[in-house]
Amino acid sequence: MRVSVVIPAFNGEATVGAAVSSALWQTYRDFEVVVVDDGSRDATGSIAGSFPEPVRVVHQENAGVAAARNRGMAEARGELIAFCDADDVLLPQHLEALVAVHDRHGGIVTSDCYWLFPGGIHPARTRYKGRFPSPAHQRRAILEQNFVSTMSLFPKALADEIGPFDPELQVAEDWDFWLRAIYAGHRIVLQPRPLALYRWGSAGLAADPARMDEHAQALIRKAAARDDLTRDERAYVKRRLAGPGPAELGRQGDEALRAGRYREAARRYREAAALCPSEPALTRKARALRLAPRLIGPLVRSRQLRIEQAVGFEQGHVR
């Protein structure tokens, strides 16, 4: 068996059936599906258990998403691991495309995808737009933000080499895992076709901005303790720990833009882009509003609001 699709699930009865079904639709056929029911109190386990082979369900006491990912990898029989969260959906060619890129380049392959909003998807809202960090810049980029989607494919042996997901990090566990992989010498390759739907949610751990910021800071503090940071990387980590992170600054910029406070929006985007130049959306907004925020701001605001209205985006939706 080549690939194990691991689906960690907790109280996901509304979406886990779609996630498992989407895995079974794959054009690539040398795979299994391992659903880890992380102590759900709803029908998650029974729904997942209703599917035939190659689906397997393992149950554990609730221990968090990192522990569920680790359990899934431990139970996996494939040489390669592919994650799909219980609220996400894989399009039929997702695995085929990931495996093809892996066979060409090896290592870790991450996939582009559409953000899935309550109102559906929008062609302008994909996980990756513009440049992807080159191998030479990925050490710095992974400190700036988690540029690797959970919808990635990697050798199962990677976890044996760098260690499992850290259960102390309840929402940034994947970021920490990819950071450790990159600092161990691995590099990330992008599969650029959006062949999955990544839910932009308003419920759960990943939808709590303050909690996301808290765990991002915890991850940066953990990174600061590494003894293999370069001088520039250590200076960057110190700067990150001195104030708000780019995600928080970017949200503040979005709030100011929606409210028509264009100079404030321009300042927040500029501060966010300075901390996270690897994020094209931030750098584009910062550049657009830099010279004439009152002139350009209404145009940027109008486009953003139009897309948000079309997809049913609300300010509580965070990823």
C-alpha positions in Angstrom: 0.0 0.0 0.0 1.4 3.4 -1.0 -0.7 6.1 0.7 -2.6 6.4 4.0 -5.1 9.2 4.1 -5.3 10.2 7.8 -8.5 12.0 8.9 -8.4 13.2 12.6 -12.0 13.9 13.7 -13.6 15.3 16.9 -17.3 16.0 17.0 -17.4 16.2 13.2 -20.7 14.4 12.4 -21.8 17.2 10.1 -18.8 17.0 7.8 -16.8 13.7 8.4 -19.0 11.8 5.9 -18.1 14.2 3.1 -14.4 14.1 4.0 -14.3 10.3 3.9 -16.4 10.1 0.8 -14.1 12.5 -1.0 -11.1 10.3 -0.1 -12.9 7.3 -1.6 -13.5 9.2 -4.8 -9.8 9.5 -5.6 -8.6 8.5 -9.1 -5.4 7.3 -7.4 -6.3 3.9 -6.0 -3.3 2.6 -4.0 -4.5 4.0 -0.7 -6.3 3.4 2.6 -8.3 5.8 4.8 -7.6 6.0 8.6 -10.1 8.0 10.5 -9.1 8.7 14.1 -12.1 9.4 16.3 -10.6 11.6 19.0 -13.2 10.9 21.7 -16.1 12.4 19.9 -19.4 12.8 21.8 -21.5 12.8 18.7 -22.0 10.4 15.8 -18.6 11.0 14.2 -17.3 7.5 14.9 -20.5 5.7 13.7 -20.7 7.7 10.5 -17.0 7.0 9.7 -17.5 3.3 10.7 -20.3 2.9 8.2 -17.9 3.1 5.2 -16.5 -0.1 3.8 -12.8 -0.9 3.2 -10.3 0.7 2.6 -11.7 2.9 5.5 -10.6 2.0 9.0 -11.7 3.8 12.1 -9.6 3.9 15.3 -11.0 5.3 18.6 -9.2 7.0 21.4 -10.0 9.2 24.4 -10.0 12.8 23.5 -6.4 14.0 23.4 -6.4 16.8 20.8 -5.6 17.1 17.1 -1.9 16.5 17.5 -2.4 13.2 19.3 -5.0 12.2 16.7 -2.6 12.9 13.9 0.1 10.9 15.7 -2.3 8.0 16.2 -3.3 8.0 12.6 0.4 7.9 11.5 1.1 5.1 13.9 -1.9 3.1 12.5 -1.1 3.8 8.9 0.1 1.0 6.7 1.2 3.1 3.7 4.7 4.5 3.1 3.2 7.9 2.5 0.9 10.0 4.7 -1.7 12.4 3.4 -3.8 14.4 5.8 -7.4 15.5 5.3 -9.2 17.2 8.2 -12.7 16.1 9.0 -14.3 19.3 7.7 -12.4 19.4 4.4 -13.0 17.8 1.0 -10.6 16.3 -1.5 -11.4 16.6 -5.2 -10.9 13.4 -7.2 -7.4 14.1 -8.6 -6.0 15.4 -5.3 -4.0 12.3 -4.4 -2.9 11.5 -7.9 -1.5 15.0 -8.3 0.3 14.9 -5.0 1.9 11.5 -5.6 3.0 12.6 -9.1 4.8 15.6 -7.7 6.3 13.5 -4.9 7.6 10.9 -7.5 9.3 13.7 -9.4 10.7 15.7 -6.5 10.5 13.5 -3.4 10.1 14.9 0.1 7.1 16.9 1.3 4.4 18.0 -1.2 1.7 20.5 -0.2 -1.4 21.1 -2.3 -3.2 24.3 -3.4 -6.9 24.3 -2.6 -9.9 26.5 -2.6 -11.1 28.1 0.6 -14.6 26.7 1.3 -16.9 29.3 2.7 -20.6 29.0 3.8 -21.5 30.4 0.4 -19.2 28.1 -1.6 -15.8 28.8 -3.3 -14.5 31.7 -5.3 -11.8 31.5 -7.9 -9.9 34.4 -6.3 -9.8 32.7 -2.9 -7.2 29.9 -3.0 -4.7 28.9 -0.4 -1.7 29.9 -2.5 -1.6 32.9 -4.8 1.5 34.3 -6.3 5.0 33.2 -5.4 5.7 30.1 -3.2 8.8 30.2 -0.9 11.8 28.9 -2.8 13.9 26.2 -1.1 16.6 28.7 -0.2 14.1 30.9 1.7 11.9 28.3 3.4 13.7 28.5 6.8 12.8 32.1 7.1 9.4 31.7 5.6 8.3 29.0 8.0 9.2 31.4 10.9 7.0 34.1 9.3 3.9 31.9 8.9 2.8 28.3 8.3 3.0 28.3 4.5 2.4 24.5 4.4 -1.2 23.2 4.1 -2.3 20.3 6.3 -3.3 18.8 2.9 0.2 17.6 2.3 1.9 14.3 1.4 5.1 13.1 3.0 6.9 9.9 3.9 5.7 8.2 7.0 9.4 7.9 8.0 9.6 11.7 8.4 7.9 11.4 11.8 10.4 8.9 13.0 13.2 11.3 12.0 11.9 14.6 13.4 9.5 13.3 16.0 5.7 13.4 16.1 3.3 16.3 16.3 3.6 18.2 19.6 0.4 17.7 21.7 1.1 20.8 23.6 0.2 22.9 20.5 -3.5 22.5 20.1 -3.9 24.6 16.9 -0.3 25.2 15.6 0.8 21.6 15.7 1.2 21.3 12.0 3.2 24.5 11.8 5.6 23.2 14.4 5.9 19.9 12.5 6.7 21.5 9.2 9.2 23.9 10.9 11.1 21.0 12.4 11.1 19.2 9.0 12.5 22.3 7.2 15.2 22.8 9.9 16.1 19.2 9.5 16.9 19.9 5.9 13.7 18.9 4.1 12.1 21.3 1.6 8.5 21.8 0.6 7.3 21.4 -3.0 3.9 22.9 -4.1 1.4 21.0 -6.2 -0.1 24.2 -7.7 -3.6 23.0 -8.9 -6.4 23.7 -6.4 -7.7 20.1 -6.0 -9.2 20.3 -2.5 -11.7 22.4 -0.5 -10.2 23.8 2.8 -13.0 24.9 5.0 -12.8 28.5 6.4 -14.7 27.9 9.6 -16.4 29.9 12.3 -16.3 27.0 14.9 -13.6 25.1 16.6 -10.1 25.8 17.8 -8.9 27.2 14.4 -11.7 29.8 14.4 -10.7 31.5 17.7 -8.3 34.4 16.7 -7.0 35.0 20.2 -6.3 31.3 20.6 -4.6 31.1 17.3 -2.4 34.1 18.2 -1.6 32.6 21.5 -0.4 29.3 20.0 1.5 31.1 17.2 3.4 33.0 19.9 4.0 29.7 21.8 5.4 28.2 18.6 7.7 31.2 18.0 8.9 31.0 21.6 9.7 27.3 21.0 11.5 28.2 17.8 13.6 30.8 19.7 15.0 28.0 21.9 16.5 26.2 19.0 20.3 26.3 18.8 20.5 26.2 15.0 19.0 29.6 14.2 21.2 31.9 12.2 21.8 35.4 13.5 19.2 36.9 11.2 16.7 34.2 12.1 17.2 34.8 15.8 16.8 38.6 15.3 13.6 38.0 13.4 12.2 35.7 16.2 13.1 38.3 18.8 11.2 40.9 16.7 8.2 38.6 16.4 8.0 38.1 20.1 8.1 41.8 20.8 4.6 42.6 19.5 1.6 41.4 17.5 2.2 38.8 14.8 1.4 39.3 11.1 -1.9 37.4 11.3 -3.2 39.7 14.1 -2.0 42.8 12.3 -3.5 41.6 9.0 -6.9 41.2 10.7 -6.6 44.6 12.2 -5.9 45.9 8.7 -9.0 44.1 7.3 -11.2 45.5 10.1 -9.9 49.1 9.4 -10.4 48.6 5.6 -14.0 47.4 6.1 -14.7 50.4 8.3 -13.2 52.8 5.8 -10.2 53.8 8.0 -7.8 53.6 5.1 -4.8 55.2 6.6 -5.0 52.8 9.6 -5.5 49.9 7.2 -2.5 50.9 5.2 -0.4 51.1 8.4 -1.5 47.7 9.7 -0.9 46.0 6.3 2.5 47.6 6.1 3.4 46.3 9.6 2.1 42.9 8.8 3.9 42.7 5.5 7.2 43.7 7.1 6.9 40.7 9.5 5.6 38.3 6.8 6.9 39.3 3.3 6.3 35.7 2.2 2.5 36.3 2.2 1.5 37.7 -1.2 -1.9 38.9 -0.1 -0.4 41.1 2.7 2.4 42.5 0.5 -0.1 43.3 -2.3 -2.4 45.2 0.1 0.5 47.0 1.7 1.8 48.1 -1.7 -1.6 49.1 -3.0 -2.4 51.4 -0.1 1.1 52.7 0.5 1.0 55.9 -1.5 -2.6 57.0 -1.6 -4.7 55.1 1.0 -7.7 57.4 0.7 -7.7 57.1 -3.1 -6.9 53.4 -3.5 -8.6 52.3 -0.3 -12.2 52.4 -1.5 -11.3 50.3 -4.5 -9.6 47.7 -2.5 -12.4 47.7 0.1 -15.1 47.4 -2.6 -13.4 44.4 -4.2 -12.9 42.7 -0.9 -16.4 43.2 0.4 -17.9 42.0 -3.0 -16.0 38.7 -2.7 -16.8 38.3 1.0 -20.5 38.9 0.3 -20.4 36.4 -2.5 -19.0 33.6 -0.4 -20.8 34.3 2.8 -17.7 35.4 4.7 -18.2 36.7 8.2 -15.7 38.4 10.5 -15.9 35.3 12.8 -14.4 33.2 10.0 -10.7 32.6 10.7 -8.1 30.2 9.4 
